[in-house]
Every structure is written in structure tokens, then in C-alpha cells.
Amino acid sequence: QVQVVESGGGLVEVGGSLRLSCAGAGITLSIYRIGWYRQAPGSQRELVARITSSGSTFYADSVKDRFTISRDNAKNTVYLQMNSLKPEDTAVYYCTTGGLNSGYWGQGTQVTVSS
């Protein structure tokens, strides 16, 4: 069974850091462009960062210079390092092998930034 599974979320204070992981089961993530999305209550799901199979990256303006996406192909895992967290980063974070309406999606991991 193919799955992508997010982990690493939690409660953190403003200015803190978290590292999210996206692990593949039954799927080789290295051949996919992997995206991290987030959805806050009452808001649409938005793209946060993306990494191609060759390692090229994209970041939303709101997270540029604070978040870093990377991949460890040996571990079949993609990471999202989040630094200098702000209350507006509070959301459920998802990883996907596709886009908004395609690909495999995980169940999400909650990130809460307290002020």
C-alpha cells in the first residue's frame, strides 16, 4: 500500500523551530517532485515549499529565508526545517507527490505556534 506519512509537528513558541518529515512507504519519493502544503482553519490549502527530484527548490514568499526543504533519498524522506516560527505558521502541514488535486497525500501534521 502506498503511503506518505508526515511527522514532526507540535506546539512551539514564537521564534522556535521544528523539523517536519515526510516518509514514503511503498513509494520511492526520490523520483517525485515533493511539495509541502499547509492549511490553517478557515483558509485554503497553500503551497509552502517544493523540491524536485534533482533538488531544485521553491518557497512561498511567506516562508522564504525561514524554511528549508531537503531530501534524504537513502531514507526515502523529505524534510521541512522551519525556523523563526510565527503565529501565522500555525496550520496542518501536508506533504504530497503531486499538486493540490493530484498525487499521494499524507494525513497531515499539526503545527501550532504560540505567542
N, C-alpha and C positions, 0 to 999 in steps of 0.2 A: 504494500500500500504506500502510495506516495504521500509524503507529508513535508511541510516546512513548519518548524516549531520555533517560536520566539521565546526568549527568556531574558532575564536580567533587569526587568522593570522593578519599580519600588517607589518608596517615598524618600525624597531628598530635599534638603533645604536649598533656598536660592543660592546660586553660586557653586553648588555642588556638581558632582559628576556621576554618571552611570555609564556602563557599557552593556549594550544590548547584543544578544547573539541570535542568529538565525541559522538553525541547523537543518540540514536536509536528511530525510530518511526515505530510501527507495528512489532517490533522485540525486543526480550529480549536479550540484549547484554551479560548478566551475564553468559549465557551458552556457549558463544563462546570464543575462543582464538582471541583476537583483536590485529591487527597489525597496526602500523603507518609506512607508506612508504613516501618517498619524491622523487620528480623528478625535477631536475634542467634542464634548457634549454640545449638541445643537449646531455643530459645524459639519461641513463636508470633509470627506477624506482628502488629504492633500499629500503630495509628494514631498518628502523631506530630503532624501538623498538617493543616489543610484550609482551602481558600479557595473561596468561592462565586463565581459569575460576577459578582456585584455587589460583591465584595470583602470580604464578611464572613469573619471568620477564627475558627478553633477550634484550641486547642492542648491536647495532653495535659498533665496536671499536671507530669509529669516534665521537661518542656521549657519550660514557661511562663516567661517573662521571660528566656530564653536564646536561643530560636529565633524567627525571624520568617519567615513565609511571605508572598510577594508575587507579583504577576504583571505582566508587561510584554506587553500584548496586541499591541503593534506588532511585537514579536519572537516572538510565539507561544510564550512561555516562562514557566514558573513557577519561582520561586526558593525555596530554603530557606536562609536565613542562620543559621548555627549558631555561637554564641559560647559562651565559658566551657565548652568541651567537657570531658566527664568520661569515665573509662574505660567506664562503663556505657552510653555513647552508641555504643560500638563495635557495628556491625551493617552489614548490607547495606540500603541505603535505596532504596526504590522510589517512583515516582510512578504515579498511576492516575487515570483519568477516572471510575472507579466506586468500588465498595466492595471488601470482601475477596473476594467471589465474582462480581464483575461488572466491566465496563468494560475499557478497554485498560490494560495494564501494561507498563512497561519491563522491561529486563533487570536493572536494579539497579546501584548503585554502592557500592563498599565504603568504609566509613569506619572507620578504626582510630585509637583514641585511646590513646596510650602513656603509661604512668605512670613 
